[in-house]
Amino acid sequence: MRTSDPQPRPLHFLRGPLPRPHRRFRRAAARVTVEPDDAWTVRYRGYDPDEEGRREALCTVGNGYLATRGAAPECPGGAVHYPGTYAAGIYNRLSSAVAGEVVENESLVNLPNWLVLTFRIDGGAWFDVDAADLVDYEQCLDLRRAVLTRRFRFRDERGRTTAVSQRRFVDMRFEHACALETTITAEDYSGSLEIRSGIDGAVSNSLVDRYRELGGQHLDLVRTAALGEDSVLLEVRTNQSGIEVAMAARTRVRCGGTPAGRERRLVEREAWIGQDITAELVSGRAVTVEKVVTVFTGRDRAISEPAVEAARWLPRLGCFEALLDEHVLAWAGLWRRFHVAMEGQEEAQRVVRLHILHLVQTVSSNTVDLDVGVPSRGLHGEAYRGHVLWDELFVFPVLNLRIPGVTRSLLRYRYRRLPEARQAAREAGYDGAMYPWQSGSDGREESQRVHLNPRSGHWLPDPTWRERHIGIAVAYNTWQYYQATGDREFLTNYGTEMLVELSRFWASLATYDPVRDRYVIRGVMGPDEFHSGYPGAESGGIDNNAYTNVMAVWVLLRTAEALESLPRQARRELTDTLRVRPEEVRRWEEISARMFVPFHDGVISQFEGYEKLEELDWDAYGERYGNIQRLDRILEAEGDSVNRYKASKQADVLMLFYLLSADELRELFDRLGYELDPGAIPRTIDYYLARTSHGSTLSAVVHAWVLARAHRQRALEFFVSALESDVADIQGGTTREGIHLAAMAGTVDLLQRCFSGLETRGDQLVLNPYWPEPLGMLEISLRYREHPLKLRISGHRVDVAAGAGMHRPIRVTCRGQECLLEPGATVRFPL
């Protein structure tokens, strides 16, 4: 039942209202619905079924091994509630008949629902939040401790009032444990309480409406069993990948410090097992139900088999409070590493911390041994089917400077799939390694063959497999990890091999154009994603995407630099193993000096022929449709095609300015023989800003970055839009399908690297701050090459403090000023 909700409050900072988000991000409901409390708490007051999906995603609790959405424990999955639990790397492949053809899709599997817990009083109806007469209701996510609390009071048909409080967490210390505590208090009556606690294995993947026509039944029941008086076990197996998943649940009831369960009865039905427990409710006295669950899968290391381990570990675990103490201690250590403070900006601070929380709940030290990548929508839902795309490009910079060991493990996910990428390149007629745009369990291309336009109802060919620039992201991430950590062992044994194979791919994809006397790359798709081809040739790709061509050159140059940086013996062994010949390296050098880059009207062209496309009437479409972020869907539903227009979904050319500094970019263009005059970058930014619909949450991140130098106020507007991406669900309903992990990490990186001007290159820490003085003091903790550092940045100075230790000094440069920073010392740069 819906309860009244206070008017949502907009984000504020700058000691006043935030700048309004860019107009193409706005929608009627684009307002933050978190209630102000403190900078460590996200609180939702009132119950609104229409908002439940978004709240479930934003109130997900996890630990990098698994995560559970913030769903009501008493409610099964349906139109309002979706109690999804996902474990990193648990995929399953199903075939479905769609639009007259059979398609295969691999999905991150929705695992059994361990939350199941409801109750009834004096034999009445089982509690259901949607049917209850709610007196008050709130959910509170404690960011510091990663604990979700739910409190509500309801009145039954006899006028009796009951108060309920629930706490839950997914243990960061022992990754296989989850816990739910429910406290029930009869405020003005006494009676009999019956509690039902169980595990539900009869679940499917059905969260995303667009996927409803696709197969979603991924789990087969293996067995259920009782484990002693207070515990049960459920074991399932994925029906294609054959991964076993076991959950064991222990439920105990107490009143005060005394056991209170008077009677227990085992309840079993198909793929469901639990217990009904009877207790007495006495007016004013609380009855507490404590549910502790263990989760093991067939992908875990150092186990016998999942069901055995789940059953063995459950009795070893302490009570809720004991587990919570260890969990909170683990998070305290993480928050020291991820410390970001914005003086006087409590609301923005809260959202940044929420973003950090969800980042670490998706990838943490518990992820390191799992052989998994970065799922683009976290472990929070089923959009993109849990696949790994290019989002790590935005995630790794945050991890590199805090928990670089996690980045290393996630890069090894790419390395382990290098043989599959080599095979994909061979089958496509290329050399080297061709990584897939969407990746899952084994590294094959998981991009869907057809996708549904919900506006028209049409199933359309999906051309995103042409986004070859995913290989650029893999190379860039590899090199940036090395720059931030100096991890020579990784570069020697893993990184350089990936770079070599990626260079081979780009060198084979590039062909020589004798008319231009330059190399060209044809038939690709850029980051824009709107343009899959030219008018009349909708799916053939486009030619000479500027981002792809320039960054391909960057990959070739970094590969040469990586080879040169290896010890002589290691370099000889690697080049012999990979059969890298001098003539191959010379061809890389030639391509890196003769790549074609298109220009028109004094700006860098998004791709060859872009200037011939039609201009779109943005105002007319805005008036007609309101939200025009997904212009591709709107135009297709009208019988038109976005390929006809100068319109971008998100930053494309501008990604060059996001990844590379102006100095690096000018060096590349100088090498290629192109003059990049001082006005070219701002002209290019303004040109594409006017032609972008911002249909991706990443668009706000990139535009905030590229505008920070010359258009600070507009950069802050986009920063606000990036902060609001999920908390305000600016895309109109997509957050319920899973948070946008790259956008969340991107907001942290905007503070960490963009506004601070921080770079890690050339074996030094480079600072060039553009932090607006009205924002007060920005304080960031990070680690650079094992040095724990604290940066304090204001409008007039930068302080860099190093933690004590025995490390070698590091070079720090700020706007031409250079110094050596010793362990335990602090340097100050006036601005």
N, C-alpha and C positions, 0 to 999 in steps of 0.2 A: 504494500500500500504506500502511495506517495505521501510524504510529509512536506510541510512548507519549508522552503530553503531561503535563507537571506539573499539579498541581491548580491550577485557575484561582484568582486572588487577587482579593478584592473591592477596590473603590476605598477609599482611606482619605484623610481629611484631618481638619481640626480637631485635629491632633496625636493622633489616635486614630481608631477606626472612624467612617466616615460614619454619619449617621442612616440607619436602614433605609428603603428606598423605601416609598411608600404601598402598602398591602396589595393594592390592585387593579392595581398595576403588576407585582407579583411573579409569577414563574413558576419552575419547577424549575431551569431553566438560566440564570436571570437573574443571571449573574456575569460580571464583566469577565475576558476571557481574554488581555489584554495582560500581558506579563511586565515587571516593574519593570526599568528600565535607567537612563534619565535622562529629564528632562522634555522632551527633544526627540526621543525615539525611541519608536516603538510596535513591539514585538517579539513575534512568535508563534513558539513552539517546538513542534516536532513536526508531523506531517502527519495531518490528519483529514479524509477526504473529506466528511463530513457538515458540516464547518465551512467548506469551501472557498468556497461562495457568499458567505457573510458576509465572509470575508477578502478576497475579490476586490473587493467593493464598498468596503470600508474601506481597501484598499490601492490604490485607483484613483489614477492620476497624470494630471494635466491642466493646462491653462493658460487656461481661459476660452474658447478657440476649439474645442478638442477634448479628449477625455479617453479613457483606456483603462483598463479594469478590470485588477486585479492577478492575472490568470489565468496559469497555467503555459503558457509559449510552445509546448511540445511537444504540448499537448492541444487538440483541436478542441472546439467547443461540444457539450454533452450534458447528462446528468443531474447531473454533478459539476462540470464546468468550463464557463465561459461567457466567452470572450475578447472581450467587447463593446468596440467603439470608437464614440463618438458625437461628432458635430460640432454645435455650437450652431446651431439653426435649420434643420437638414436634416430636413424632414418629408416624408412620403408618405402618400397616402390609398388605402385598399383597401376593397372591399365584401366582405361575408361573409354567408352564410346562417346565421342563428342563431335558434333557437326559432320556426321557421316564418316568419321575415321576413328581409329583406335589410337589413343595417345597414352604415353607412359608419363607418370609424374612421381618423383621421389619427394617425400615429405618428412619433416621433423614430426615425430609421432606424439600425439596427445596420450600421455600415460594414464594409468588408473588414478582415480580421484581418491586421494588419501584423506581429504578434509572431512568427508561425510560425518556429520554430527547434527542431530536434531533432538527434540524432546517434546513431551506432552505432559499435561497436568490432569490428574484424576481421570485418566482414560479418554480425554478429549482428543481433538485433532492434533496431529503432529504440527509443530510450529513451522510456519511458512511466512517469511517476511512480506511476501506479496499479498497475503490474505489478512495479515495482522492489523489490528488497530494500534498503530504506533503513536506513542506519546512524544517521544523524542528519539533521535537517531544520529550517530556520528561515527565516522571512521577517522583514525589518526595514524599516520605513518611517521614513526620516530626515525628520522634519518641518521641520527648518531648511532643508534643501536640496531637499525634494520629490523624493527619490530612493528607489526601492524596490529593496532588495537581497534576493536569495534565495540561500541556501547549503544544499547538501546533499551527503551522501556516500552511495554505494550500493555494494553488492557484487554482482557478476554470478554467473552459474551456474558459472564456473570459479574462484570465490573471489577474484577480483581486485577491488581497491577503487579507485573513481574519485571525485574531489572536483570539485564544480561550484559556481561562484559566478556570479551574474547581477546586473547592475545595469540599471535602466531609468529613463527620465524622459521627460516631454513638455515640450518647451522653452518656458520662460516668456519668453525673450528673442525668439526667432524662432518665432512661433506655428505655423508649418507644419512644424516638425521634431520627430521622435521618435527615440529611440536606445535600443538594447539591446546590452549587452556581456555575453558569456558566456565564462567562463574555465574550461577543463577540464584537470584534472591527473590523470595516472595515478600513483597513489601507489606501487604495487608491481609494475609490469609495463611493458612497451613493446608497441606495436602500431599498427595502422592505424586512423585516425579518419576517419569520413565524416560530414560535416555537411550537413544539409538546411535551407536558409533560403528562405522564400518569402512570398508574399502570397496570402491566400485570399479570393476574392470570392464563394464559394459559401456565403454566410451568410444567416441569416434573423433575424427578431425572434421569439424563442421562449423568452425568459427566464422570463416570468411564466406560471405554470401556468394561471391563470384565463383567459388570453387564447389558450390553445392551439387553441381551435376557431375563432379568428379568423385571417384571412389574415395571413401574416408574410413573404411573399416580395416584398421591396421593390426588389431590385436586378436590373438586366439587364446582362449583360456587353457592353461596347463593344469592347474589344480588350485583348490582352496583347502585350508586346514586350520583347525584350532591348535593353538600353541599354549597349552596350560589353561589356567582359569581366566586370565585377563587379556590374552593376546590371540590374534588371528593372523593368518598368512594368505596372501593371494599371489599367484605366479602366472604370468602371461608370456606369450612369445609373439614377436612381430611375424606376420604371416608370409613375408617374402625374404626379408633379410635375416630372419631366424635368430633375432637377439632376444634373449630371455630377460625379463624384468620381474623382480620380486619385491614386494612390500610386506612388511610385518608391522602390525599396529598393536600397541598396548594401551588399554584404557583403564584408568583408575579414578575412583570417585571418593571424595573426602568432604567432611564438614568440619571446619576448623582443621585440626591436625589428626582427626580420627577417620579411618576408612568408613565410608557411608553407603556403599553398594549393598543393598539388602539381598538382592536376588539377581542372577545373571542367566540369560538364555541365548544360546547360539542361534543366529539368524543367517540362513543361506538361501540364495536364489542364484540364477544363472550369472556367473562372473561377478558375484557380489557375496561378501561375507562380512559379518559383524556380530555385534552383541546388543541385546536389550538389557539395560541395567535399571533396577528399581531402587529408589531412595525416597526418603521423607523430606518434604519441605516444611520448615518451621518459620513462621513469620519473623522477618528481620534477620534470619540466619542464612548465610551463603552456603551453597553446595557447589563444589568445584570439581569439574571433570577435566582430567589431564590425559591428553592423548599424545603419545610419542610414537614416531614411525621411523622405520629404517627402509632405505631404498638402495638396491643393488641391481646392476645390469651385467649382461654378458660381455660388455666391453671393459669392465673394470679390471685393473691389475691386481695381482697378489690375492686372488680369491680362489676358492674351490669352485663353487657355482652360486649363482645369485640367491636362490632360495635358502641354501644352507647358511650363507653369510647373513642374510636378513634375520633369520631365526637365531643365529648365534649372537649377533651383536645387540639385539633388542634388550635382553635382560642385563647386559653389561652397562647400558646407559642409565644415568641417574635420573632424577626427577626433572620436571620442567625448569625449575629455578636453577638447578645445577648446570644444566645444559645452557641455559640463558647466560649465566655468568661467563662461561667460556666463549660463547658466541660474541658477547659484548666486548670481551677482552680482545678478540681477534679483530673486530671492527675498529677498536681504539687504535690499534697499530696501523690499520689501513688509512684511517683519517689523518694520522700524522703524516703519512706519505702524500696524501691527496689534499693537503691543506690549501685552501684558497679563501682569502678574506677580502671583502670589499667594504671599506670603512663607510658606515652610515647607509648602506644599501641593503637593508634586511630582506626585502622581498626578492630582489634579484639574487641575493646570496642564497636564499632558500631554494630557488629553482636550480641554480648551479649545483647545489649540493644534491638535489634530487637527481639531476643528470649524472653526477658522479656515482651516486648510489646504484643507479640502474646499469651503468657501465660496469662497475665492479661486480654486480650480481650476475652479469653475463659472462665476463672473463675475469678470472682471479687466479691466485696460486693453485686453486683446486682444478683449474683448467689445464695446467701444464702437462700432465701425463695422459691427456685424453685423446690426442690426435684429432683436434677439432679446429675449425676456423671461426671467424667472427660472423654469426648470423645477423643479417641486416636489421631484423626486427627484434633482436634480443632473444631471450628465452621467455618471451612474454605473450606470444600469440602465434598465428599461423600464416600471416601474410608472407609472400614470397616463399611459402612452404618451408621456412626455416633455412633457406639457402644462404650461401656465402657469396657476396658480390664484391664490389670495390669499396665497401664501407670502411674496411680496415685502413684505407688511405686517410681517413679522418679520425680513426680511433687510435692508431699506433703512436702518433705524436704525443698523446697524453700518457700512454703506457710507457713509452721509451724513457721518459724523464721521471718515472715513479716506480714501476715494476717491470723493468726491461726483460726479466726472465720470462714473463708472460708473452711479451712480443716475440721473443725468440721461439717459444713453443708454437705460437700461432704462425710464424713464418715457416716453421718446419712442417706444418700442415701443407703448405704450398710445395715444399721440397719433396715430401713423400709422394705427391701427386705429379711430380715432374715426368715420370715415365708415361703417365696417361696424357700429359700435355704434349710430349714428344710424338706419341702415337696420333693424337688429334692433328698435329701439324702435318705429319706424313700423309694421313688420309686426305687432307685438304690440299696436298701438293706443295707444302712449304717445308723449310728446314727448321731446325730448332724446336722450340716448345710453344704451343699455342694454348694458353690457359682459357678455361671456359668462363663466359660471363656469369653464369650461375653454377655454383659447385655445391656438392653435397657429400656423400659418403666416400666415393672413390675418385672424384676429380673429373668425371665425364661431364659433358655439357648438359645442364639441367634446365636451361631456359625452356619454357613451355613452347610447344609448336603452335598452339593457338591460344588466344586470350579473349575474354569476353568484354565487350564494351557494354557496361550496364545501362548506358544511356540509350543505345539503339537495340540492344539485345542480340547483336551480331557477334558470332565467333569469327575472329580475324587472325590471319597469320601473324606470328610474333617474330619480328626480325632482330630482336635484341642480341641474338647470338653473334651478330656482326660487330658488336662492341669489343673489338680487338684491343682497345685501350686498357682492358683489364691487365694485360701483360705489363703495361707501363706502370700501373699501380703496384704490381708485385715487385718490379725492379726498383721503383722509387722507395717503397717501404723497406726493401732489403738494404739499400744504400743509407737511408736515413737512420735505420737502426744501428748500422755500423758507425755512422758519424756521431750518434749520441752516446754510444757505449764503448767504442774502440774495441769491440769484440772480434779480435783477429782470428780466433779459432773458428767462429761461425763463418766469417768471410772466407776463410781458407777451405773449410770442409763442406759448406753448404751454399753460402751466398754467391760466390763467384761463379759456381757452376750454373745456378739459375740465371745469373746475368748473361753468361756466355750463350746459353740456349735461347734466351729472349732476344739477344742481339742477332743471333742467327735467324730467328723468325722475322724480325723487322727487316733485316737485310734481304731476305728472300721475298718478303711482301713488297718491297720497294722495287720498282722497275725503272729502267733508264728511258727518259723521253728525249730523243735526239733533237727535237725541235726546240725545246727549252734548254737543252744541255743540262738537265737536272733530273733528279730522281723523284718519282711520284708514288703515291700509295692510293690505290683505287678500291672501291667497293666495301667501304667500312661504314660504321655508325659512330658518331661522336657522343660525348657525354650528354648532349642536348636531348637525345632520345625521341624528339619529334620527327626528325628527318631520317627516314629509312631509305630514301631514294629520291629521284627527281620526278617532277610532274610527268605522268605517263609511264613511269618506270618505278613504281612505288616501293618495290622491295629489293632493288638491286644495290642498295647502298649508295653512298656519296663518295666523291673523289677528293683527295687532298684536304681532309679535315685538318685545319691548322694545328689544333691541340695535338692530334695524333702524330702529325709529321714532325713537329718541333720536339715533342717529348720522345719520339723514336730516336731522334738525333741525340738527345740527352742520355738515353739508355746506352747507345753505342759509345759515347764518350766516357760514361761512368764505368762501363765494362772494361775499357782499356785502362782506366785509372785503377780499378780493382785488381786487374791482373798485374799491373806494375807494382802495386803495394804489397803483393804477396812475397814471402821469402823466396829466394831463387829456386831452391829445391822444390818447394810446394808448387811454385808456378810451373816448373818443368813437368812435374808429375801430373798436374791438372791438364795442361795443354796436351801432353802425350795421351792421357786417358781420353780426353774429349776430341783428340785429333784436330786441334786448332793449328792451322798452318799460317805462315806469315802472309801469304797472298789473301787469306780470308780476312785477317786483321787489316790489311791495306785496303780492302774493299769497304770495310766498315768505316775506315778513315775517309775514303772518297765520298761515301754516302753522307757522312756527317758534315761534309763541307759543301755538298751539292744538292741538298734536299730542297724541293720546291715548297714555298709558302705563299698562299694567295693573299692579295691585298685588293681593296677597292675603296675609292673615295677617302684615302688617307687613313683607313683602318685595316686591321687584320681581318680577312674574310673568314667566316666560320668554315667554309669549304668552297671549293672551286665552283663558280656559278651561283653563289649565294646572292650576288648583286642583281641577278636576273629574275629573282622571285618577286612576287607581288607583295605590296605592303598590305597589312591587315588593318581594318578599321577597328582599333582597340576600343575606342569609346562606344561604338555601336554594339559590339559584342558584350561589353561590360554592362551596358544598359539593358540588353536583352536577357542576359543570363545571370548577371550578378557575379557569381564565382566563375571565373574563366581560367582557372589554373590548368584544368585538363582540356585545353583547346582541341587536342587531337580527338578526344571523344565527341566533343560538341560538333566539330566539323564533319566527322565521319557520320554522325547521326543525321546531319543535314545533306548527306550525299556528296560532301566535299572532302578535301584532303589537306592536312596541315603541311604536306610536302610542297604545296603551291606557294607558301607564304614565308616571309621573313619573320618567323616566330620561333622562340625557343622555350622549352619546358623549364630549363635551368641553365646555369652557367656552362658554357662550352669553351669558347676562346678564352674567357676570363679565368678558366682553370689554370691557364699558363701563369697568370699573375698571382694566383693562389699558391701554387707549388713553388714558384721560382721568384727570387727577388728581382728587382729591376736591373740590378747589376748583372746577375746571372743571365737574364734574358737578353740583355744587350750583347753580352759576350757570345751567346749562341747565334744571334742574328748577324753580328759582325763576322763570325766564322762562316756563316752561310752567304755572306756577301750582300745582305740586306741592311739598309739604313733604317734604324728605328729612332726617329727623331724624338726629342723630349716630350712632344705633345701627343705622340702616337698612342701611348698607353691610356691617358685620360680620355682621348677621343674614342678609343675602342670601347672603354668601359661605358661611357655615356651612350654610345651607339646601341650596344646590345642590352643595356639596362632598359631602354625604351621599347625593346622588342622581346622581352622575356615575361612569361606568364607565371613563373615561380610555382610550377606544378610539382615540385619536389621540395621537401623540407630542407634539403641541402642547399637550395638556392639562396636562402637567407644567410646561411653561414658564409658562403663564398662571396656574396655581394657585400656583406659587412666587412669582410677581410679586404677586398680590393678597393673599397671606398674609404678605408680608415685613414689613409694618408692625406687625400685631397678634399674629401667630403665627410668630415667627421660626424656631423649631425645626421646625415643620411646613413652613415655606417651604424650609428647607434639605433636608428630606426630598424635596420635589418637585424641588429643584435637582439632587439626586443622581439622581433618576429621569430628569430631562432629560439629564444628562450620560451616563447609561447607555443612552439610547434606542437607539442603534445599536451601540455597542461591546459591549453585552450583549444586543442584539436583543430588547428587552423585549416586542415584539409577536409574538415566536415565529415568525420566518422571513421577515419582510418586508424586512429590511435587505439580503438578497441581491438583491432586486429593485431596489435603489437606496437611497442614504442619504436621510434625512429632513432636507432642507436647512434648512427653517424652524426645526426644533427645534435644529439645530446652531447656527444664527445666534442663536436665542433664548437659548441658554446664555451666549453672549458678551454679549448685550444685558442679561441679568440682572445681570452684573457691571458693565457699563458704565453702565446707566441706572437699574436697579431698586435694587440694594443701595447704589449711590452717590447715588440720588435725583436724577439729572441730568436736566434738561429744557432744551430750547431753545425758548423762547417769549418773545414780547414784546421781541424784539431784545436778549435777554440770556441768559446761561448761568446756570441756576438749579440749586443743589445743596441736597439735603436728605438727607444720608446716613443709612442704617440698616445700616451694615456691622458685623457682630458683632465685638467686640474679640478673641475667641478666634481669629479667622481671621487675625490678624496684619495685615500691610500689603498693601493692594491698590494696584497701580500700573498706570495706563492711559495710553497715548498716543492723542491724537485731534487732529482739526483742526476748529476752529470759525471759520467765515467767514475762512478762509485763515490763521488763527493756529494754528501748531503748539503744542499744549498737552500738558503731562504732569500728570496728577492722581495724588496720593498720598493714600490714605484709610486711616485707622486708626480704632480705636474712640473716639479722643479728639480727632482733628484732621483737617483737610483742607488740603493744600497744592496750589495751582494755579500751575504755572510755565509761562510763555509763552516761546516761542523768539524769538530776535532777528529783527528785520525793521523795515519801515517802515509797518506796518499801523496803522490807527486803534486806539485803546484799545477794549477791550470791557468791558461791564458784567457783573460776576459777583456773584451773590447767594447767600448761604447762611444759611438760617434767620433771615431778617430783617436780616442784615448785608450791606451792599452796598459794592462798591468798583469802581474802574476799574483794569483790568489792562493795563499798558503792555507793549509788546514787550520781551522780555528780563527782565521782572520776575517776582517770585513773591509770591503773597499766601497768607496762612495764616489759616484760620478755626478757632478752638477749638470743640469740640463739647460 
